[in-house]
């Protein structure tokens, strides 16, 4: 097993210490597999914290960022119904309504009746919401470039290809795992 240089968080063992403890308790463990999976888990957790701090600096929450991102990904004119937003984010309709209420109050989205179907509501990204999304993307891009600075272009390509292969395997085995297990609000 290789010696990792990863710095553990407060009261968190190094990856090598964690794997050694797992092997002590579970002899069938493949240390190479565990190193990859544990490193990915820690990287994901730490990246989520970093992204959370970035959007918090912009005055929005991770939950609000997810709505902004979903509206942008829907394409211009950046409009979706609350039900479709809830479905794409893996949220309950009640949680989505709460989130939209908060975001409309902050001027990040508007909520209006569909002119073609007065029963249907449309949530639309505002200029303020798009500006927040763009600034979050600028911050994330700088963070991601710094994160990958030690990898060559070829290494980035190989790493990206390998991670996509892993992602596809998980998506195939767990096709319903894209949503949330519980609401985050």
Buried (B, 14 or more C-beta within 10 A) or exposed (E): EEEBEBEBEEEEEBBBEBBBEBBEEEEEEEBEEBBEEBEEEBEEEEBEEBBEEBBEEBEBBEBBBBBBBBBBEBEEEBBBBBEBBBBBBBBBEEBBBBBBEBBBEBEBBBBEEEEEEEEEBBBBBBEEBBEBBEBBBEBBEEBEEEEBEEEEEEEEEEEEEEEEEEEEEEEEEEEEEEEEEEBBE
